Amino acid sequence: MKLIAGLGAAAAAALIAAPTAHADTNSYLDYLHSHHAGAIAGFSDFALIIGGNKACVLPPDQVAAVAAGMPAVSSAVYDAAHHELCP
């Protein structure tokens, strides 16, 4: 019983000490609009957030494949996501 209580306390301490995630959609969108406004013109914030979330888990070449024919958009989304959105 003491072992279980000790493990529970250790797990709780680890969660309290864990760093917070970096994901913030508002700062991501602000970054996109201030650094890449020309590249993302015409895209909804919803579409940009979906793209940013994909950019957090895909390598750059696969992000470019998702946005085939739009290299400026995929580059902008990847850049902004890795500055502001990805943990």
Backbone as CSV, one residue per row, in Angstrom:
resi,resn,N_x,N_y,N_z,CA_x,CA_y,CA_z,C_x,C_y,C_z
1,MET,0.816,-1.193,0.000,0.000,0.000,0.000,0.861,1.258,0.000
2,LYS,1.957,1.238,0.762,2.848,2.392,0.788,3.498,2.601,-0.574
3,LEU,3.774,1.492,-1.292,4.372,1.587,-2.617,3.435,2.310,-3.572
4,ILE,2.155,1.967,-3.534,1.172,2.614,-4.404,1.046,4.089,-4.064
5,ALA,1.017,4.426,-2.790,0.931,5.827,-2.376,2.176,6.582,-2.812
6,GLY,3.328,5.941,-2.709,4.579,6.581,-3.129,4.616,6.822,-4.625
7,LEU,4.137,5.841,-5.399,4.086,6.007,-6.850,3.105,7.120,-7.241
8,GLY,1.991,7.172,-6.554,1.004,8.225,-6.824,1.566,9.597,-6.525
9,ALA,2.294,9.714,-5.423,2.904,10.995,-5.070,3.973,11.381,-6.085
10,ALA,4.745,10.405,-6.533,5.788,10.680,-7.523,5.166,11.121,-8.847
11,ALA,4.089,10.478,-9.239,3.411,10.851,-10.483,2.837,12.259,-10.381
12,ALA,2.246,12.578,-9.249,1.689,13.921,-9.050,2.787,14.981,-9.081
13,ALA,3.910,14.686,-8.466,5.029,15.630,-8.469,5.559,15.839,-9.884
14,ALA,5.603,14.766,-10.664,6.085,14.877,-12.041,5.150,15.745,-12.877
15,LEU,3.858,15.610,-12.662,2.898,16.420,-13.408,2.988,17.888,-13.006
16,ILE,3.182,18.152,-11.750,3.285,19.532,-11.286,4.554,20.182,-11.827
17,ALA,5.637,19.420,-11.890,6.922,19.962,-12.339,7.071,19.970,-13.857
18,ALA,6.159,19.342,-14.574,6.264,19.258,-16.035,6.132,20.642,-16.657
19,PRO,6.910,20.917,-17.696,6.785,22.221,-18.362,5.450,22.328,-19.075
20,THR,4.965,23.540,-19.204,3.693,23.733,-19.880,3.893,23.631,-21.388
21,ALA,2.857,23.234,-22.071,2.923,23.118,-23.531,3.039,24.506,-24.143
22,HIS,3.601,24.578,-25.323,3.833,25.839,-26.010,2.674,26.191,-26.933
23,ALA,1.709,25.297,-27.060,0.626,25.478,-28.018,-0.275,26.652,-27.649
24,ASP,-0.382,27.615,-28.551,-1.231,28.779,-28.344,-1.732,29.250,-29.708
25,THR,-2.979,28.976,-30.010,-3.489,29.292,-31.349,-3.525,30.792,-31.615
26,ASN,-3.801,31.596,-30.601,-3.856,33.043,-30.834,-2.496,33.609,-31.219
27,SER,-1.434,33.220,-30.508,-0.111,33.731,-30.856,0.352,33.160,-32.201
28,TYR,-0.052,31.935,-32.503,0.253,31.328,-33.809,-0.375,32.145,-34.930
29,LEU,-1.659,32.464,-34.802,-2.336,33.252,-35.831,-1.756,34.662,-35.921
30,ASP,-1.452,35.272,-34.779,-0.828,36.596,-34.786,0.499,36.560,-35.525
31,TYR,1.309,35.525,-35.258,2.600,35.379,-35.918,2.412,35.223,-37.427
32,LEU,1.474,34.370,-37.818,1.207,34.175,-39.246,0.806,35.483,-39.922
33,HIS,-0.121,36.197,-39.309,-0.628,37.427,-39.916,0.418,38.539,-39.933
34,SER,1.331,38.551,-38.987,2.338,39.610,-38.971,3.582,39.272,-39.786
35,HIS,3.908,37.987,-39.941,5.121,37.599,-40.651,4.872,37.042,-42.057
36,HIS,3.680,36.552,-42.314,3.409,35.866,-43.581,2.058,36.265,-44.181
37,ALA,1.658,37.509,-44.018,0.323,37.939,-44.451,0.089,37.682,-45.941
38,GLY,1.076,37.935,-46.769,0.903,37.734,-48.207,0.700,36.283,-48.581
39,ALA,1.398,35.396,-47.895,1.323,33.970,-48.227,0.000,33.339,-47.811
40,ILE,-0.604,33.856,-46.750,-1.804,33.205,-46.212,-3.091,33.922,-46.585
41,ALA,-2.997,34.941,-47.409,-4.188,35.706,-47.799,-5.244,34.767,-48.380
42,GLY,-6.462,34.911,-47.917,-7.564,34.109,-48.429,-7.844,32.837,-47.649
43,PHE,-6.965,32.484,-46.701,-7.181,31.280,-45.898,-7.868,31.650,-44.586
44,SER,-8.837,30.856,-44.176,-9.520,31.112,-42.909,-8.610,30.734,-41.745
45,ASP,-8.855,31.354,-40.600,-8.088,31.004,-39.404,-8.260,29.524,-39.076
46,PHE,-9.472,29.008,-39.293,-9.733,27.596,-39.024,-8.811,26.700,-39.853
47,ALA,-8.711,26.998,-41.153,-7.844,26.202,-42.034,-6.379,26.345,-41.626
48,LEU,-5.974,27.541,-41.222,-4.587,27.767,-40.810,-4.259,27.016,-39.522
49,ILE,-5.207,26.947,-38.609,-4.990,26.201,-37.360,-4.867,24.704,-37.649
50,ILE,-5.723,24.192,-38.521,-5.616,22.770,-38.903,-4.253,22.507,-39.534
51,GLY,-3.844,23.379,-40.441,-2.538,23.230,-41.074,-1.404,23.312,-40.079
52,GLY,-1.520,24.212,-39.122,-0.489,24.345,-38.092,-0.379,23.116,-37.225
53,ASN,-1.516,22.546,-36.865,-1.486,21.319,-36.060,-0.848,20.171,-36.834
54,LYS,-1.119,20.099,-38.130,-0.471,19.073,-38.961,1.029,19.336,-39.044
55,ALA,1.416,20.604,-39.135,2.836,20.952,-39.241,3.607,20.565,-37.983
56,CYS,2.911,20.443,-36.871,3.576,20.051,-35.625,3.970,18.575,-35.620
57,VAL,3.292,17.766,-36.410,3.552,16.319,-36.374,4.142,15.768,-37.669
58,LEU,4.191,16.593,-38.707,4.725,16.132,-39.993,6.060,16.808,-40.283
59,PRO,6.959,16.111,-40.981,8.194,16.765,-41.428,7.871,17.778,-42.530
60,PRO,8.767,18.755,-42.754,8.477,19.832,-43.722,8.085,19.346,-45.113
61,ASP,8.710,18.289,-45.603,8.366,17.823,-46.951,6.944,17.290,-47.027
62,GLN,6.458,16.692,-45.941,5.079,16.204,-45.942,4.087,17.350,-45.772
63,VAL,4.477,18.385,-45.052,3.620,19.573,-44.951,3.483,20.194,-46.340
64,ALA,4.588,20.249,-47.076,4.554,20.786,-48.442,3.668,19.932,-49.337
65,ALA,3.660,18.616,-49.134,2.828,17.725,-49.941,1.348,17.949,-49.647
66,VAL,1.020,18.250,-48.392,-0.375,18.521,-48.019,-0.851,19.792,-48.724
67,ALA,0.031,20.780,-48.818,-0.302,22.041,-49.487,0.363,22.086,-50.858
68,ALA,0.201,21.032,-51.612,0.845,20.916,-52.929,0.500,22.119,-53.806
69,GLY,1.505,22.659,-54.445,1.307,23.806,-55.319,1.283,25.132,-54.591
70,MET,1.431,25.106,-53.283,1.416,26.340,-52.499,2.621,26.372,-51.548
71,PRO,3.837,26.413,-52.085,5.015,26.341,-51.217,5.115,27.492,-50.222
72,ALA,4.657,28.675,-50.601,4.732,29.802,-49.667,3.815,29.575,-48.467
73,VAL,2.650,28.995,-48.716,1.707,28.722,-47.623,2.267,27.653,-46.696
74,SER,2.752,26.543,-47.263,3.259,25.467,-46.413,4.471,25.932,-45.622
75,SER,5.324,26.726,-46.213,6.493,27.252,-45.514,6.068,28.190,-44.380
76,ALA,5.103,29.055,-44.651,4.616,29.996,-43.644,3.976,29.266,-42.474
77,VAL,3.132,28.293,-42.781,2.442,27.537,-41.734,3.447,26.758,-40.895
78,TYR,4.402,26.107,-41.542,5.421,25.338,-40.817,6.232,26.261,-39.907
79,ASP,6.661,27.391,-40.444,7.448,28.350,-39.665,6.672,28.844,-38.447
80,ALA,5.466,29.310,-38.667,4.659,29.848,-37.568,4.318,28.778,-36.538
81,ALA,3.981,27.593,-37.011,3.620,26.512,-36.072,4.795,26.171,-35.162
82,HIS,5.992,26.108,-35.726,7.139,25.738,-34.911,7.658,26.887,-34.045
83,HIS,7.190,28.112,-34.312,7.519,29.225,-33.430,6.490,29.378,-32.316
84,GLU,5.228,29.118,-32.618,4.166,29.493,-31.678,3.210,28.383,-31.268
85,LEU,3.102,27.319,-32.023,2.018,26.363,-31.787,2.468,25.015,-31.253
86,CYS,3.541,24.480,-31.777,3.970,23.136,-31.409,4.543,23.109,-29.988
87,PRO,4.243,22.027,-29.263,4.791,21.931,-27.900,6.294,21.716,-27.917
